[in-house]
């Protein structure tokens, strides 16, 4: 199933700051928030218990426009959505359009979302298969030859040839030409014209940033990093237990000193930060000057989206989620067992627990505009990292 992405970029992980498409085999990865989030005007919904239920798509009025018929789906991107026919071991992935027409027949062992008109696809199993790229007609335009890949961004895609620590990462262009020679021990997708790259193996390596010509513009010096968003990138100094997070600008200047136990990327000009550990710490929001504009008071938080941020009051099990505005005012009272960020003016919310709860959708005034009726996805709570 989908492992979520650190919103707006790559998902953070204590072992490897960039989770790969191939790490999620045989699933799909997208740069959206995944199931129950609107994209291209449609949201994926599950009818029936996971994993035997079927997935379809609703519009923003709650009308089922693509009937539940798929064993797994991902959000729309560039007008197409990946869908799987069959179980996670033997099933095959294809792509549908927004009318539900199968435009790329189910024949792929794994796939990523479309970006820059191309989607990464794997031919073969998780261990021995190779990744290439198809266009929106399903034609293989870059032959399967890579052990791991990232989606295209800024006209380039990170690719690795070679197994594990012996392989090196480089970047190809949309014609499949190696534009930046393989030389890095790890790499992420481009964002805001820069891509994070690691020199050195595992926890001893350091992360820096290159531009689209492959020039190292921020020297490798960080123990972990995310992608640039709103002109800033989160970076960590120290290990994943005792290290602290801050933010750098695109020249590599530390503009917000490392001081937080965890952070999320900037969105709508604010970033969620955690003061204290994950058991007893609290989340607040800082601006791009590092000023705490919403005091740490929440047990959990999502990034801002559509001007609102989801926040949790209480622990993971019994706590409730609501939404605040950018002044920190609670505009939708905590009442939901789980939520996802707003997209296309609607947010998915769950009423009830993981086993028996149902998902519906609220608008930005907190009105339930699509009644809770959809079943839970086993991975709904892992779609994005939260503060």
Steps between C-alpha positions, in 0.01 A plus 500: 500500500588860471756630740437869535718777391624771714259755372617684192805284454659181617415316815750510779634184656766441760699267278468662160359847461338419166261206470513354150236381260659157511499498881121486482473213254259385383314820574479842345632824629362844428574855597144546620360426842370167375161342563207719605666821376365682198722545195381604155155532656476134604574305817561128538260326741472145629177303511531192718755381750869528426650310319201328339307819423507680167620849417325760288500879465254769605472863394476798736122456524547144620377341177668170411641578155728196474330195645678296769674224307872521573705314760724800555523853361696818543404864459475668163804685369525663159148373426575130557480272802679171555268206572571138583305196388572201721669455836823663607710197405363402160297806397603741228485878479360717225366856469150645463389847396253716694208331323620161622618384158802266510755686287803291600412133536584319826836344416747664736651349813530839670464862402532857618287804430528701180722807517634700207289271280682183604442231763754263647411133449663179608517185292577196711490427870623708791845345510591447136266736312616818330345845478432704189252771399182502292315788341126565540420269210676216679797493264832408663708806416789424737577130511504318837863501608520662845501339842327797663352825379328818611226678306586779257516855628648802324553273199733262684457172687739343749597143405723237652686223323655236722397316813473667840812675622692403186275700268525869422231755428488736205230690311345438159304739281161424346668336198682259730839663450725507808512874568687477833740207523444238773725606787284534810430246771142619518284768341152650513281672243551859395287766669536874452790427263710305753531133589635348819790259451701295746870425492604216723325184611203478735506689829857615447424677172419869468232674297538805278320647197574517128346713227361370171848515341635272771699772676527458878351829623460397866790286618422164665493574873161394634401173664152513349298733282170543324418667171479876448154653545418871513872567443617315813604142574497326837838358608612302800828527687566187702347153512133414479461479879689797640548712186318828443324639195530844346455657156738619228443725200599415143849640553551259789479766770350380829213747534322319785745340743469128583293491817196281434459128566294471182369725225281487192568698181370853454156534345297819473795678664493297822667180618392264776773439758518279806645612833589196710484131416221310326349379827475824694594775255259743337465640150474863399567700183783734403524756222787525251698721738483228763254686722254278689170642376277223635620376837575131554174362640398216271572130538516459122474716188494488122644773276277789391295443187235732357567732793419246771706247694375186670599471867445232761407547864581188698694182430512287186221270617246714682591848373282697259590700191378844401627787285663836575551806285832682455438710810470181705125533550312168521252542217382137491480350847688176576243226448642255246696183570719572197521750214701583191598849381266707285519453123267659245319666791409174675663292773447131564399427859434177685214448744569204725802281556728327253300176498143623470529870412387658175654777289317806374597850386461844657531847350707782647214605726495151651173400335474132407435526127556132418360278772727242670441182302834380371706227658843534651827442325765315698758764411289815528689610811839460334442709191696801623738559783351721765664709769 
